[in-house]
Amino acid sequence: MSLRAGLLVTCEHASGALPPGVDLGLTPEVLASHVSYDRGALEIARALAARTGAPLHLGRCTRLWVDLNRRETNPAVILERSYGVEVPGNQGLGAEAREARIAAWHRPYREAARRDAERLATLGRCVHLSIHSFDPSLDPEARAFDVGVLFDPARAPEAEHAAQIADGLAICGYATRLNEPYHGTPEGLTSWLRGGLSAARYTGLEIEASQAWVDNATAASFAADLAGVLRDKCLVGPLDPAA
């Protein structure tokens, strides 16, 4: 019997919300901006999971509370300042308060995602798409494209899958770049999961959609196109048992 590749969808920066009763001293405008979350990423992730039946993990709070896409040992997991904006509620946070926040919000999210990744990898291969969006206004000339596919070039199967997805999205009409606007190897849930899963069993890709075009309607359309690419490129389906 052939092994199968199962899809895992996550969205670490899905929400700009704060936990009930929490006030970090930020304005509603900041919490509704890219400083706080990735606009459009939630809609893409939900639509993609709905189309494919993939397990879905969504960040429930703003990255200014705790950044699920940073390792818990990274000082940037809880920032005192982000995109030039001061975060008063994070200023001078003690070690005990920091650990409590990580234990309640960061660690459970990552462990749940890891359990699904390991389960799918055990069955065959896990193809993990971590959905994000980027603000093109931060560097208009360099960010004049629609979608970035981020990956680790040292993992050959992952590089191949990233190229296949980029090619498929280009055919759908999206201007697509590999490892832009960020590289695929620094901090991220995907890089963390790579540490415990082999290249033969785990493909971890970040999908970065430009906020220049993403909204509720286009998010659903993009998710449909992305699901079609995964199907047409046979990235989710039967695999060679030797893979």
N, C-alpha and C positions, 0 to 999 in steps of 0.2 A: 504493500500500500504506500502511495506517495505521501510525503509530508506536505503540510499546508502552511501558507504564510497568513497569519492573522493580523488584522489592523488594530492598532491602539491609537486613540485620539486624545490629546491633552491640550489644555489651554491655561497656562499658568497666570497670565495677566488678563483674565476674562472680565474682572469686575473692578469698579472704582469705589466700591462700598467699604464702609468701616464696620467692625463688629458692633452689635447693639450696645449703646451706652458709651462708646469710645469717641473721644474728641482729640484729634492730633493737632488742633489749632489751625486747620487748613480751611480755606474758603470752598464753597460748593463749586466754584469755577475751576479750582485746582483739581478737585476730586473728579471732575467731569472731563479732564484733559488727558493728554498723552503722558503727562507726568505721573498720573495715577494708574492708568490701565491702557490696554491696546484696543482702540476703537475698532469694531467690526470683527475682531478675532472670535468672540463668543458666538456670534451668529454663524460664522463659517464652521467652527468646530461642531456646534449643535447640528447644523444641516448635514455635514459630512457624516457624523455618527448616525444620524437618522437614516441616511441613504444606505449606509453600509452595514448597520447593525453592530458597529464597533463599540467596545467599551469606551466610555468617555469620562475624563476627569477634568473638572473645572475649578479654577481658583475662585474662592468665594469672597475674597477681600482685596482691596487695593494693594499694589506692590509696595506702597509707602508704609503699610502695616508690617508686612513681611514679604520678601521677594521669593516666590517659590521657584524661580529660575536661577537662584544662587545657592551654592552650598551653605549649609548652616554655619560652617566655620569661617565663611567669608564675611568680613566686616560690612560689606555692601548688602548683606541680607536684610539689614535694618538700617536705613540711611537717615542721617541727620539733615542731609541736603541732597536734593535731586533735581537735575536740569535747572540749577540755579535757584531752586525754591527751598527755603528753610522749612523743616518739619519740626515744629516746636515740641510735639509730643514724643519725639524720638531723641531729643537733646539730653545728653548725660544719662542715658538709660543704663541702669546697673546690670551686672551680670545675672542676678537672679530674675529680674524682670525680662531680660533678653531671653534667657533659657525658657521661661514660662511661655513666652509668646511662640518661640520656635517649637516647643513640645506640643503646644495646643493646635498650631496651625500648619507649620512647615513640615514637620516630621510625618504626621499622619498622611498628608497629601502625597509625599514622595514614596512612602512605604506602600500605599495603595496602588500607585502607578507601577511601582516595581513588581508587586505581586502579579498584576496583569501581564506585564512584560515577560516575567519569568514563566508564567503559565503558557503564554503563546509561544515563547521560545522552546519550551519543553515539547510542545505539540509539533513544532516545525521551525518556523521563523516568525519573529515579531517585527512587523513594519510599523514603526511608531512615528506619527506625524504630530509634532508639537506646533500648534497654530499661534502665530503672532501677527502683529501689524506694525508698520513703521511710518514715521512722520516724514514725508518727503521734504517738508519745508526746512528741516534741520540742515540739509545739504542739497539744495535743488538740482544742481548740475550732476552730482554723482548719483542722485536717487531718482533719476528720471526713467523709471521702469515700473512694472506692475507687480512682479512677484520675485522674491528671492527664495532659493532652495539651499539651505545650509546643511553641510555634511562634513565628515572627517575624511580627507583625501587619503589617509593612511589605511583606511578600511576599504578594500577593493570592492566588495559587494555593495557597500553603501554609496561609494562614488558612482558606481554603475546605475544604481537605482535613482540617485539624485539626477543624473544626466537624463535618464529615461523620463522622469517626471517633468523636468524642465523642457525637454523636447516636446512632450505631449501637450503641455500647457501653451507652448509657443504655437503649436498647430491650432489650438483653440483661440489664438489671437492675443494672448498675454505676452507682453515684453518681459522675458524671464531671464534672471541672472543666477549664476552659481556662486555661493558663498559671498553674496552681497545682500544688504548693506553691511552685514557682519560676517565674520568667519564662523565656521561651524564647530570649531574645536574648543573655544574658551568656555567659561561658565555656562551651564545650562542643564536642564533635566536630562537631555539626551547624552551629554558628555558624562554625567554622573552614572547613567545606566550602562553606558559602554564599559565602564570599569568592572562590571560584574557579569557581562554577557559577551559572548564571542561574536566576532564579525560574521561568522557563518550562521548565527542564530538571531542576531539583532541588527536591524537597520533603524537608526535614529536620525530623523530629519526634522529641521525646523522650517516651517513654511512662513515666510514673511510677506504679507500682503500690504500694498501701498494704501495708506489712508486717503490718497487722492481720489480713489474710485470706490472704495469699499463702503457700502451701507447695507441695510437689511435686504434689499432686493438683489443687489449685486453679490452679496455674500452667499445667498442661496444659489444663484446662478454659478458662481465660482465653485462652490462645494459640489455641485452637480458635474461640472467639468472635471474637477479633480478626481471625483469618484470614477468618472468615465476613463480617465487616464490610468488610474490604478487597475481598473478592469482590463482595459485594452492592452496594457503593457504586462499583464499577468503578474503584477506585483503582489496581489492578494489572491491566492488560489493554489492549485497543486504545484509542488516543487519536487525536484529530483531528490530521492531518499538520501543521496550522498551529500546533499547540500549542507 
